[in-house]
């Protein structure tokens, strides 16, 4: 068993979600950054779509019970392993063996807002083909709920073997988030389309797994079109614009239909990068063609496969630790219980 000591904000069990059920009103759910979840599972030899713990903004602490467990960390954060009288710091992008009674405490992401902890041999029931938690409908995870202190996740005891590492994926380069215009871009006047594709936006604090609101240039609807449409299908990446003119992007838990005009849709290759941006981060958009979006999707998959193929023993990565990330990580605030005895 892996016990949740502290869940932080919105920690949940996620896999790659429930594709193909939106026609029934069931959102896909799944990891906001599926590449990182796949990398965490690859470090353990799990199936790439195996469930893992997704956590937000640090604060996740977990304890191994009874038997040693093999975990993997993915995301731009650092962690500490706390045992009786000792502490061991770890960089992410690696697997780790957690002995019975040891506690893994995850720090704040140094970029974005999300991190992942995968578990070898995790055993969680699936609903509609997925273990992903969709809390609004009580689906997946542990009883369809976000993780809470005291929750226990069944897994397979570690039988030996070394720890494995991978080279961290390239950090975001600040390039624009690519979109396909439409399907209702004709609801907006030309200056608004131009502003959407040139003016910077910032991620607002109103951001969760369902979607994120952006703050920036106001987008004006054409008066003859109005500010609403007959509700039609939405997908993760749909950028809706309500009457007040500030865009909002639907994410993994986003609803399956909506009545606001959609000015554009984020391409699949760039949606994970946008989905994990932290409040206050700047966003720019650039329109691309369907062919360019498809090429980007293939390139993203090829880059991910190269990272997975390069996974090896951590000794091969000695001297490549990202010390800057460790120094910048918040390993104290929000994750240390001063009243505890660990």
C-alpha positions in Angstrom: 0.0 0.0 0.0 1.0 3.6 -0.6 -0.6 5.9 1.9 -1.4 9.6 1.2 0.1 11.6 4.0 -0.8 15.0 2.5 -2.6 15.5 -0.8 -1.9 19.2 -1.4 -4.3 20.8 -3.9 -6.4 18.7 -6.2 -4.3 15.5 -6.2 -6.0 12.7 -8.0 -5.4 9.4 -9.8 -5.2 9.9 -13.6 -4.3 7.8 -16.6 -4.8 8.7 -20.3 -8.5 9.2 -19.9 -11.7 8.0 -21.6 -11.6 8.8 -25.3 -14.6 8.2 -27.5 -17.4 8.8 -24.9 -18.1 12.5 -25.3 -21.2 11.7 -27.4 -22.5 10.2 -24.2 -21.7 13.3 -22.1 -18.6 11.7 -20.5 -15.5 14.0 -20.6 -12.2 12.4 -21.4 -10.5 13.4 -18.1 -7.0 11.9 -17.8 -3.6 13.6 -17.2 -3.3 17.3 -18.0 0.3 16.5 -19.2 0.0 13.0 -20.7 3.6 13.0 -21.8 4.9 13.3 -18.3 2.5 10.6 -17.1 3.8 8.3 -19.9 7.4 9.1 -18.9 6.8 8.3 -15.3 5.2 4.9 -16.2 8.1 4.1 -18.6 10.6 4.6 -15.8 8.8 1.8 -14.0 8.2 -0.5 -16.9 4.4 0.1 -16.5 2.1 0.3 -19.4 2.2 3.9 -20.6 -1.5 4.4 -19.8 -1.2 3.1 -16.3 -2.7 5.3 -13.6 -0.5 7.6 -11.6 -1.0 10.4 -9.1 -1.3 13.9 -10.5 -0.7 16.8 -8.0 -0.8 20.5 -8.2 1.6 23.1 -6.8 3.5 20.8 -4.4 2.2 19.6 -1.1 1.9 15.9 -2.0 3.4 13.5 0.6 3.1 9.7 0.4 4.3 6.8 2.7 5.1 3.2 1.8 3.4 0.7 4.1 4.5 -2.8 5.0 6.6 -3.4 1.9 9.1 -1.4 -0.2 7.5 0.2 -3.3 8.9 1.5 -6.5 7.8 5.0 -7.5 8.7 7.4 -10.4 8.7 11.2 -10.4 7.9 13.2 -13.5 7.6 16.9 -13.8 9.8 20.0 -13.0 9.9 19.5 -9.2 12.3 18.2 -6.6 11.5 15.9 -3.6 12.8 14.6 -0.4 12.6 11.1 1.1 12.2 11.3 4.8 13.2 8.3 7.0 13.9 8.0 10.7 16.6 10.6 11.4 17.5 11.2 7.7 16.5 13.1 4.6 17.5 12.4 1.0 16.9 15.0 -1.8 15.9 13.8 -5.2 15.6 15.4 -8.6 12.6 14.4 -10.7 12.6 12.4 -13.9 13.7 9.2 -12.1 12.4 6.1 -10.2 13.0 5.6 -6.5 12.5 2.7 -4.1 10.6 3.8 -1.0 11.2 1.6 2.0 8.4 0.8 4.5 7.8 3.8 6.7 9.7 6.2 4.4 7.8 9.3 3.3 8.3 11.0 -0.1 7.5 14.7 0.0 7.2 16.6 -3.4 8.2 20.2 -3.7 6.6 23.0 -5.7 7.0 22.7 -9.5 9.7 25.2 -10.6 7.7 25.7 -13.8 4.0 25.2 -14.4 1.7 23.8 -11.8 1.6 20.0 -12.1 3.7 16.9 -11.3 3.3 13.2 -11.4 4.1 10.3 -9.1 3.7 6.8 -10.7 3.6 3.6 -8.8 4.7 0.1 -9.9 1.9 -2.3 -10.1 -0.8 0.1 -9.1 -4.2 -1.6 -8.7 -7.2 0.7 -9.2 -10.6 -0.2 -10.6 -11.5 1.2 -14.1 -14.8 2.7 -15.1 -15.6 3.1 -18.8 -12.2 1.8 -19.5 -10.2 4.2 -17.4 -9.1 4.8 -13.8 -9.0 8.6 -14.3 -10.7 10.5 -11.6 -13.6 12.7 -12.8 -14.7 14.0 -9.4 -17.8 15.9 -10.8 -19.4 12.6 -11.7 -17.7 10.4 -9.1 -15.9 8.4 -11.7 -12.5 6.6 -11.4 -9.7 6.9 -8.9 -10.6 6.0 -5.3 -14.4 6.1 -5.0 -14.4 8.9 -7.7 -12.9 11.4 -5.3 -9.8 13.6 -5.1 -7.1 12.1 -2.9 -7.2 12.9 0.8 -4.9 12.2 3.8 -5.2 8.6 4.9 -6.2 7.2 1.5 -4.4 4.0 0.6 -3.5 2.9 -3.0 -2.8 -0.8 -3.6 0.4 -1.6 -5.5 2.9 -4.4 -6.0 5.8 -4.8 -3.6 9.3 -4.0 -5.0 11.3 -7.1 -5.6 14.7 -5.5 -6.1 16.3 -3.8 -9.1 18.0 -0.5 -9.5 16.7 3.0 -9.9 16.3 4.5 -13.4 16.5 8.0 -14.8 15.8 9.9 -18.0 17.1 13.2 -19.4 14.5 15.9 -18.6 12.3 16.9 -21.5 13.2 20.3 -23.0 11.8 23.2 -21.0 9.2 25.4 -22.6 10.8 27.9 -25.0 8.0 30.5 -24.8 6.9 29.9 -28.4 3.2 30.7 -29.2 0.5 28.1 -28.5 -0.6 26.9 -31.9 -4.3 26.9 -32.7 -6.7 26.1 -35.5 -9.2 29.0 -36.0 -12.8 28.2 -35.6 -15.3 26.7 -35.7 -17.0 29.9 -34.8 -14.3 32.5 -35.6 -16.8 34.2 -37.9 -18.6 35.4 -34.7 -15.7 37.9 -34.1 -14.7 41.0 -35.9 -11.4 41.3 -37.7 -9.7 43.5 -35.0 -10.6 40.8 -32.4 -9.1 38.0 -34.5 -6.0 40.1 -35.0 -5.7 40.8 -31.2 -6.2 37.1 -30.4 -3.3 36.2 -32.6 -1.0 39.0 -31.5 -1.7 40.3 -28.0 -0.4 38.5 -25.0 -2.7 36.8 -22.5 -2.0 35.7 -19.0 -3.3 32.6 -17.2 -5.8 33.8 -14.5 -6.1 32.2 -11.0 -9.4 30.7 -12.3 -7.7 27.6 -13.6 -8.3 23.9 -12.7 -8.7 20.6 -14.5 -11.9 21.7 -16.2 -10.4 24.8 -17.9 -8.5 28.0 -17.5 -9.6 31.6 -18.0 -7.2 34.0 -19.7 -6.8 37.7 -19.1 -5.8 40.1 -21.9 -7.3 41.8 -25.0 -11.1 41.8 -25.1 -12.6 39.9 -28.0 -15.7 41.4 -29.4 -18.5 39.4 -30.9 -20.1 40.7 -34.1 -23.4 42.3 -33.1 -25.4 40.5 -35.8 -24.1 37.2 -34.6 -24.6 37.6 -30.9 -22.7 36.3 -27.9 -24.1 32.8 -27.8 -24.7 29.8 -30.1 -26.9 26.8 -30.0 -25.0 24.4 -27.8 -22.7 22.2 -29.8 -19.8 19.9 -29.2 -16.6 21.0 -27.4 -13.2 19.2 -27.0 -10.2 19.7 -24.7 -8.5 22.7 -26.3 -11.7 24.5 -27.4 -11.3 28.2 -26.7 -14.7 29.7 -25.8 -15.4 33.4 -25.6 -18.4 34.4 -23.4 -20.1 37.8 -23.5 -17.5 39.6 -21.3 -14.9 38.9 -24.1 -12.1 37.1 -22.2 -11.3 33.7 -23.6 -11.4 30.5 -21.6 -9.7 27.2 -22.7 -11.3 23.8 -21.9 -9.0 21.2 -20.5 -9.2 17.5 -19.7 -12.3 17.7 -17.5 -14.1 20.2 -19.7 -17.8 19.8 -20.5 -18.8 18.0 -23.7 -21.0 20.8 -25.1 -21.3 24.5 -24.7 -23.2 27.6 -25.9 -20.3 30.1 -26.3 -18.7 30.8 -29.7 -15.3 29.0 -30.1 -12.8 31.3 -31.7 -10.2 28.5 -32.0 -9.0 25.1 -30.8 -5.5 24.5 -29.4 -3.7 21.7 -31.3 -3.0 18.5 -29.5 0.8 18.9 -29.6 0.6 22.2 -27.6 -2.4 21.6 -25.3 -0.3 19.8 -22.6 2.1 22.8 -22.4 -0.8 25.2 -22.0 -2.7 23.0 -19.6 0.1 23.0 -17.0 0.9 26.7 -17.1 0.7 28.4 -13.8 -1.4 31.5 -13.0 0.3 34.6 -14.2 2.2 33.0 -17.0 2.1 34.7 -20.4 0.5 33.0 -23.4 0.5 34.0 -27.1 -1.4 32.2 -29.9 -0.5 31.5 -33.5 -2.8 30.1 -36.2 -1.6 27.0 -38.1 -3.1 24.7 -40.7 -4.5 21.2 -40.1 -1.4 19.8 -41.9 0.9 21.7 -39.6 -1.0 20.5 -36.6 -0.7 16.9 -37.7 3.1 17.3 -38.3 3.4 18.7 -34.9 1.6 15.8 -33.3 4.0 13.3 -35.1 7.0 15.3 -33.9 5.8 15.4 -30.3 5.3 11.6 -30.3 8.8 11.0 -31.9 10.4 13.2 -29.2 8.6 11.4 -26.5 9.7 8.0 -27.9 13.3 9.2 -28.0 13.2 10.1 -24.3 11.7 6.7 -23.4 14.3 4.8 -25.4 17.0 6.7 -23.6 15.9 5.7 -20.1 18.8 4.0 -18.2 20.3 3.4 -14.8 20.7 6.6 -12.8 24.5 6.0 -12.7 24.5 6.9 -16.4 23.1 10.3 -15.6 25.5 11.2 -12.8 26.6 14.8 -13.1 23.5 15.8 -15.1 21.3 16.7 -12.1 19.5 20.0 -12.6 20.7 21.7 -9.4 19.0 24.9 -10.4 15.7 23.2 -10.2 16.4 21.7 -6.8 17.6 25.0 -5.4 14.5 26.8 -6.7 12.1 24.1 -5.5 10.1 24.9 -2.3 10.8 21.8 -0.2 9.6 23.3 3.0 6.6 25.5 2.8 3.4 23.6 2.6 4.9 20.1 2.8 6.5 19.9 6.3 4.4 19.1 9.3 6.3 20.6 12.2 4.1 18.7 14.7 5.0 15.4 13.2 7.8 13.1 14.4 9.2 12.2 11.0 
